[in-house]
């Protein structure tokens, strides 16, 4: 099995948190988004992953590339890095890793998380994971027939055709076949709304007889903006607690403080005269003092003092001393 991860966008809606790191490397419940995705897919693949291919922006840098390779290695796979120099659509992004498109292939876009409680049926020609949504206009959607086979793919419909939104996980039994169909779009300059779209390739494959079936997840979680990511963090913490996962790191110094679960506490964290939780993730090396914090994410090596914080997202190397706030502070910020 190969996993293709298009993640070249920096995530403008998540600024200031994506000014220093790409969105898929923002931590949720103690791990970068992309790491959570790869680990969950490894479980449903039976840890039978040969390669993880990442499509990134050329400016991401060697440190990011090294982290991505390490994530692939952690699930027993080889990591490969490819670059997308222009944002020309989903099909174009995938084709930046065309050398890796071969055999059983999963394509997963690294901007959402999900509860991976499905079993991957590799005998299917193709599986497109979907979820019902109230407003399908921002998404690609599918239509199915009475046999639960996909009949249509529609990209961001202006008028209602279906409420089954494609969530960004795709299985292809034959990655080389996908590659040839996407290459056809590029060679013939076939675009949808100015971009090369994966859904056009899927439509061509379907018209030639490929049977795609829908897959479903029990929960689909967005990381598109600060509020959505804070909510996603709370849901992932709940899943971890229910599964009995370790949620407290090494060398915690807890002085006259309370930690309300579910919460994740990283390594070498100091908590003094504080109430932390519920639904809080504190990264490695942070110091929390004389503070009440709930429903929030704090990345690494940050210090918070004399504050009441809720629904906040605080970056790395931040120093905040202050007052009650609904915060969104980027890396290396200083307040108070």
ZIVEN-V667733 format. One record per residue. RES is the residue in one small letter. SS is DSSP state (alpha for helix, beta for strand, coil for the rest). OMEGA is omega as a letter, one per 20 degrees, with the letter a starting at -180 (none if undefined). Layout:
BEGIN
RES,SS,OMEGA / RES,SS,OMEGA
END
This chain:
BEGIN
x,coil,r / x,beta,r / x,beta,r / x,beta,a / x,beta,r / x,beta,a / x,coil,a / x,coil,a / x,coil,r / x,coil,r / x,coil,a / x,alpha,a / x,alpha,a / x,alpha,r / x,coil,j / x,coil,a / x,coil,a / x,coil,r / x,coil,a / x,coil,r / x,coil,r / x,coil,a / x,alpha,a / x,alpha,r / x,alpha,r / x,coil,a / x,beta,r / x,beta,a / x,coil,r / x,coil,a / x,beta,r / x,beta,a / x,alpha,a / x,alpha,r / x,alpha,r / x,alpha,a / x,alpha,a / x,alpha,r / x,alpha,r / x,alpha,r / x,alpha,r / x,alpha,r / x,alpha,a / x,alpha,r / x,coil,a / x,coil,a / x,coil,r / x,coil,a / x,coil,a / x,coil,a / x,beta,r / x,beta,a / x,beta,a / x,beta,r / x,beta,a / x,beta,r / x,coil,a / x,coil,a / x,coil,a / x,coil,r / x,coil,a / x,alpha,a / x,alpha,r / x,alpha,a / x,alpha,r / x,alpha,r / x,alpha,a / x,alpha,r / x,alpha,r / x,alpha,r / x,alpha,r / x,alpha,a / x,alpha,a / x,alpha,r / x,coil,r / x,coil,a / x,coil,r / x,beta,r / x,beta,r / x,beta,a / x,beta,r / x,beta,a / x,beta,r / x,coil,a / x,coil,r / x,coil,r / x,coil,a / x,coil,r / x,coil,a / x,alpha,r / x,alpha,r / x,alpha,r / x,alpha,a / x,alpha,a / x,alpha,r / x,coil,r / x,coil,a / x,alpha,r / x,alpha,a / x,alpha,a / x,coil,a / x,coil,r / x,coil,r / x,coil,a / x,beta,r / x,beta,r / x,beta,a / x,beta,r / x,coil,a / x,coil,r / x,coil,r / x,beta,r / x,beta,a / x,beta,r / x,coil,a / x,coil,r / x,coil,r / x,coil,r / x,coil,a / x,coil,r / x,coil,a / x,coil,r / x,coil,r / x,coil,r / x,coil,r / x,beta,r / x,beta,r / x,beta,a / x,beta,a / x,beta,r / x,beta,r / x,beta,r / x,coil,r / x,coil,a / x,coil,a / x,alpha,a / x,alpha,r / x,alpha,a / x,coil,r / x,beta,a / x,beta,r / x,beta,r / x,beta,a / x,beta,r / x,coil,a / x,coil,r / x,coil,a / x,coil,r / x,beta,a / x,beta,a / x,beta,a / x,beta,r / x,beta,a / x,beta,a / x,beta,r / x,coil,a / x,coil,r / x,coil,r / x,coil,a / x,coil,r / x,coil,a / x,coil,r / x,coil,r / x,beta,a / x,beta,r / x,beta,a / x,beta,r / x,beta,r / x,beta,a / x,beta,r / x,beta,r / x,beta,r / x,coil,a / x,coil,a / x,alpha,r / x,alpha,r / x,alpha,r / x,alpha,a / x,alpha,a / x,alpha,r / x,alpha,r / x,alpha,r / x,alpha,r / x,alpha,r / x,alpha,a / x,alpha,a / x,alpha,a / x,coil,r / x,coil,a / x,coil,a / x,coil,r / x,beta,a / x,coil,r / x,coil,a / x,beta,r / x,coil,a / x,coil,r / x,alpha,a / x,alpha,r / x,alpha,r / x,alpha,r / x,alpha,r / x,alpha,r / x,alpha,r / x,alpha,r / x,alpha,a / x,alpha,r / x,coil,r / x,coil,r / x,coil,r / x,coil,r / x,beta,r / x,beta,r / x,beta,r / x,beta,a / x,beta,r / x,coil,a / x,coil,r / x,coil,r / x,beta,a / x,beta,a / x,beta,r / x,coil,a / x,coil,r / x,coil,a / x,alpha,a / x,alpha,r / x,alpha,a / x,alpha,r / x,alpha,r / x,alpha,r / x,alpha,r / x,alpha,a / x,alpha,a / x,alpha,r / x,alpha,r / x,alpha,r / x,alpha,r / x,alpha,a / x,alpha,r / x,alpha,r / x,alpha,a / x,coil,r / x,coil,a / x,coil,r / x,coil,a / x,coil,r / x,beta,a / x,coil,a / x,coil,r / x,coil,r / x,coil,r / x,beta,a / x,beta,a / x,beta,r / x,coil,a / x,coil,r / x,beta,r / x,beta,a / x,coil,a / x,coil,j / x,coil,r / x,beta,r / x,beta,r / x,beta,a / x,coil,a / x,coil,r / x,coil,r / x,coil,r / x,beta,r / x,beta,a / x,beta,r / x,coil,a / x,coil,r / x,beta,a / x,beta,r / x,coil,j / x,coil,r / x,coil,r / x,beta,r / x,beta,r / x,beta,a / x,coil,a / x,coil,r / x,coil,a / x,coil,r / x,beta,r / x,beta,a / x,beta,r / x,beta,a / x,beta,r / x,beta,a / x,beta,r / x,beta,r / x,coil,a / x,beta,r / x,beta,r / x,beta,a / x,coil,a / x,coil,r / x,coil,r / x,coil,a / x,beta,r / x,beta,a / x,beta,r / x,beta,a / x,beta,r / x,beta,a / x,beta,r / x,beta,r / x,coil,a / x,coil,r / x,beta,a / x,beta,a / x,coil,a / x,coil,r / x,coil,r / x,coil,r / x,beta,a / x,beta,r / x,beta,a / x,coil,a / x,coil,a / x,coil,a / x,beta,r / x,coil,a / x,coil,r / x,beta,a / x,beta,r / x,coil,a / x,coil,r / x,coil,r / x,coil,r / x,beta,r / x,beta,r / x,coil,none
END
